[in-house]
Amino acid sequence: MGALFEELDWRSTPLGDISLRRRRDPGLGVQVYEVKLDDEFLMSSLWTAGEIELARLGLAAAPGEALDVAVGGLGLGYTAHAALEDPRVGSLIVVEALPEVIEWHRAHLVPLGERLATDDRCRLVRGDFFALASTGLDPEDAGARFHAVLLDIDHSPRHVLDPGNASFYRPEPLSRLAAQIHPGGVFGLWSNDPPDDAFTAVLGEVLTEVRAHVVEFPNPIQGGTATNTVYVAHAG
């Protein structure tokens, strides 16, 4: 059965102390992987429906049969993994600010790490997504354009992990990102908050066909259902 709790890694980073933990939940009968930044839970393998739906909804709206995709935020890898499940995806770049998170995947410390680290279509790149959104998401090709850009870093546009991220959710930075998306391509964003009319309006200043999808999924802790929001919009 293994230990009920293990700390698989702990590091001090510029953003705070980050740790990867694995525990067995006796009530659910599953192993749970969790990432904490200082005392804040960043992600858990119990809560992945929204991340998976970000890829599914975003790519369902993307045109074409050979898609170049960029994902902002690696985390436990569920958005990236769901993107690779779409046979139309020809290339995937995943931008992650914390090298420790990339190392967990390459060392196969997390369940999806081996798949992401060994799929020839997938590149895990250390970088600041919000900075690269202005200069070029692919450090090896500043002029690269994508059919879909999927972002899952902050809790929501109003609840950011770093104060410096807040300025991204405004028309001018979003316009610079939109310039890296093929016409008709997609920008998708995961949020832990309910749909935000003010942010939807900001997206509408830059992109078209903006939709805020409410994703419902079972709440394994409290019972009932929980919700996330996935925004999907098209480049002009």
N, C-alpha and C positions, 0 to 999 in steps of 0.2 A: 504493500500500500504506500510506503514511503512516508517521509516526515510530514507532519501536519503543517509546518511552516518552515520555509527556507528563504534566506536573503541571498539571491543569486549574484548580486553585484551592488556595490555602493560606491559612488564617486562624488567628489566635490567639483562643481562646475561654476562658471560665472553667474548662472541663474540661480544657484543654490545647490543643496545636496540632493542628488538623484539616486534612487534605489529601484532595483528590480526584485520583486518578491514573488514567490510561488507558495500557495497554500492550498490545502485540501479543505473543501467545504463539505462537512459531513452531512448537512441537511440536504444539499443538492447532489452530493455524490460526484463532484467534479473537481478537477484541479483548476485553480484560478491564478492567473498571472496579473500582477498589479504593478504600476509604476507610480512612485511618489516623488514629488519635488518638495523638499523640506517636509512640511506636515500636510501638504495638499495632495490629494489623489489626482493624478493626471489621467489615468486610463486603467481599465480593467477588462479582462477577457470575458467578464459577465455582461458587459454592455458594449456590444459591437454592431447592433442592427443599424444604427444611424450611420456609422462609418461605411458599412457595406452598401447601404442604400445611396450614399453619396456617389459611389462609383456606378451603381446600377442606374440610378436616375440620370446622372450626368452623361454617361455613355449612351444611354438609350436616346438621348436628345442630340447626340453628336452625329453629323452626317458623314458618309463615306464608309469605305470598306478596309482602309489601311490607316489606322489612327495612330498619331503620335500624341502621347498623353504625358502630362506633368502632374505630380501630386506634391502638395506642400504639406509636410509633416509625415513622418514615418510611424511613430508610435509603436504599437504592437503589430502593425502591418496589414490591418484588415482592409483598409481602403485600397492599398496597392494590390493586395492579393485578389480582391474582387475585380479590380481592373484587368488583371492578367487572365481572369476567367473568361473575359470577352474575347472571342477568337479574332475580332477585328483589330485588336491592339497589336501594332507592329513594334512599337517602342514605348518604354515607360521610364521616365526619370523621376526619382523621388528625392526631394530636397529636404534635408534634415539638419537643424542647427547643432544638435548635440552629437558629437562623434561617438559617445558612449552608446547611444541608441543604435547607431549603425553597427557598432562592434557586437552588440547583443545578437543581431540578426546574422552577421557573418560567422559568429561562433555557435550559432544554432541554439542559443539560450532561450529563445522564445519559439512558440509552436510553429509559426509561419516563416521563421528565419531561413531555413534551408531552401524553401521554395523561392523566396525573393532573392536570396544571395546567389542562386545557381541558375536562375532563368536568364537566358541570353538576351531576352528583350528588355531586361530591367537593370537600371543603373541606380545605385544608392549614392547620393552626392551630399557631402557636407557643405552646408551653406545657409545663409540667412534668406529665407524665401522672400521676406518683405523688401530686402535690399535688391535681390535679384529680380523682383517683379518690375523694377524700374530699369535695370541694365541688361537683363537677359537671363532667363531661368536656367539655361544650359551653360555652365562655365566654359565648356569646350566649344561652344558655338553661340556667340552672343546674338546672332541673327536668327536663331531657330524659332520656328512658330509651331503651334500645337493645335490639334483639333479639340482638345479638352484640357482644361486646367482645373484640378480639384483640390480644394483647400480645407484642411482639418488641423488647425493649430490652436487657435484661441477657443475659449468656451463659447464665445459669441462675439459679434462686432462690438458689443458694449462691455463684455467681460473678458478682457484680454489678459494673457499670461505675463506680458511685459508692457509697461506703459508706452514704450516706443512703437508698439504695433498699432496703436489706436489710429494713428494718422493714415494708415493704409485704407481704411474703410470710408474714404472720401472720393469725390469724383475724379480729381486729378491723378492720384496714384492708381485708381482702378482703370483709368484711361490708359496709363502706361502699360498696365498688365494686358488690357484688351488688345493693344497693338501687337502682342505676341501670340494672339489667337487667330487662326484662319477665319476669314469671313464665314459666318454661319456656325462657327465652332462654339464651344460651350465653356462657361465658367460656372463651377459648382462650389458651394460652400456649406459645410456642416456647422450647425449651431445647437447648443444645448438649451437655448431659450425658445419660447414660442415665436411665431412669425412677428417680425418687427416692421411695421408699416413705414417708419421713417427710413430704415435701411433699404427696404424694398424700393422706395422712391429714389434713394441715392443710386442704386443699381440701375434704375430706369433712366437716369440721366446719361448713363454711359453705354448700357447694353439694351437689348430688346427682348421681348417675350419673357419677361421676368416672372417666375413662379416660385412660391414658397410652399414646398411640400411638407406636410406634417406626417412624420413617420411614427407609427405606434408599434409598441413591442411589449411583451410581458415583462413585468417588474419581478425579478427573481428574489428580491429581498422582502418587499412589502406586499407582494401580490398585486393583482390588478394590472394596469398598463401604465407605461411611461411614454413620453414623446420626445422626439428631437425635431429639428427643422432642417430641411435641405433646400437651399436656394439654387435654382438653375436659371441661367440667363444666356442669351446668345450674343456673340460679337456681330457687329454690323458688317 
